[in-house]
């Protein structure tokens, strides 16, 4: 196979991989960085979770982990669903809930797993369905996992591209010897 054919096939493969990644990002979900310890020990600070977009037909139930818009900023919060529309959170059932909280239609009660440090519905109230952005898709990577799952494949891809695009030693020697023969003739 000539270098041009190798280049074209590698180029097409790279474009296809980028297209798949972009499709996953814009139509399925995205990686969200874990910042803080409100979901410890489930998720550690510095890790990443994969969340799928919450659409109108996505079922969100008690116990699910979701990524929601922080009502006080533009950040995403990673929290566990403790209450769904129509439920009542009883006073004293969790720390710092002093009065019963009845959830209206379209409202969710979100809390962090590490309750003593979590900023959640106990402080800012229920979150509407529109505030829920992603649902946790059972994929979590710690910082050390990222090195294995992200950095290592990039290094392997660079090595593969180097092998494809840099001519082998014998091919290089053959090209040099042909040029010398042309120079002699």
N, C-alpha and C positions, 0 to 999 in steps of 0.2 A: 504494500500500500504506500502511495506517495505521501510526502509530508502535507501536501495540500488536502488530500482526502482525509488524513488524520486530523488536520486542523479543523476541517468542516464538520467531521463527526463529533469531535470534542466540543466545538463551538455550539452545535445543536444540542448536545447533552447538557451543557452548562445553561443554555437558555431554557431548556425544558425544566431543569431543576429549579431555577429561579422562578419560573412561571408557577410551578407547583407550590413553592413556598409562599409566593404572593397570594395565590388563590386560598391557601389555608389561612393566611393572615387576615384577608379581607372578607372571606365568606364563612369561615368556620370558627376561628378564635385566635387567641394570641397568648404570648407569654407575659406574665405580670410579675414584677419583682416584689419580693417580700421585704418590707421595710418596717422594722420594729419587732417587738416581742409579743404583740397582742394575741397572736395565734400559736404561741409556743405552748406545748411541745410539738404540736402538729406540723407547723412550719417554722423554720429557723430564719432569723434575720439574714438577708443576703442571698437567700435561695430564690427559686423561680417556680411559679405554678402555671400550668396551662389551663386557660379558661375558654369555654365555648360561649359564643354569643347567646344571650337569653332572648329568645324570640317570643311572640305572643302565644305560641303553642308549647313552650318549654315548661315542663312541670317543675315547680320549686316547692320542696317540702321541708318539714322540720328535719334538721340534721344536715342538710346540704350546706356546702361551703360556696359562698358567692363573692363576687367582687362588685362592690356598689360604689356609687358616687358619694363622696363625703359631702354632706349638706353644707358644711362650712368652708369648703375649698374646692379646688378642681382635682384633688387626689382621688385615687381609688383605694377603698378599704377592703381588706379581705376578712370576711366575718362568717360565722355559722348562723344559719337560720334557726331561731328558737321559737318563732311564732309566725303563723300564716293567716291570711284574711279570715275573719270570723272567730278567731281564738281569743282567749283572755289569758294574759300573763298575770298570775296571782301574786299579790304582795308577799314578799318574803320567799318566793319560790327560787329566786336568784338574788345574789347580793345587790344591795342598793336599790331594789324596787320597793318603794314605800307604799304605793297605791296600786290597785288593780289597773292593768292596761288592756283595754279592749281594742282589738285590731279591726278596723273597718275594712270594707271591700278595697282591695288593691294595696293593703298595707302589710309590711313584714317587720318582724322584730329581730334585729341582728345583734349578736354578741361575739366577743372574742373568746377563744378557748382559755386565755390567760386573763381571767376576769379582773384581778386587782389592777392591772395596768392598761386594760383595753378601753379605748374611746369607742363607744358603740351606742345602740339604741337607748341604753340606760341614761345617757347624757344628752343625746340629740333627738330622741323619740323614734317612732317607727319610720321606715323608709318605704316610699311608694314603689310600685312595680316598675315605673319608669326609671327609678334610681338604681335598679339592679342591671348590671351590664353583662357580666360573665358568670358562668357556673363552672365550678372546679371540675376538671375532667380526669381526676385521679392520676395526674402527672405532676410530680414535684421533683425538682433538681436542687440539690444543695450546691454551694459554691464549688466544692471539690468535684461533684458530678459534672458540672459545666465544663471543667477542664477535659473530662473524658468524652462527654457527648457533643461538645461544640468545638473546642480547640483542636483536639486530636483529628477529627475528620477534616478540618481545614488544612492541617499540616499534611495529611495523607493526600488530599486533593492537590495541593501544591507540588508534592513529590510526583504524583501521577502526571500532572501537566508538564513538569520538567522532563520526565521520561518521554512523553509524547512529542514535545516541541524541540528538545535538544537532540540533535542527531547522535546516533551511536558513535563510538570511537572508530569503528571500522568504516562507517559511512564517511566520517570526517577525514580519515586518512585517505580514503578512495578519492574524495573531492580534491584534497591537497595534491595528491599524486597526478590526477588528471590535469590540474592547473599547471603543474610543473612541466608535464609533457607538452601541453599547449605552448608554454613559454619557450621550450627547447625547439619546437618545430617551427 
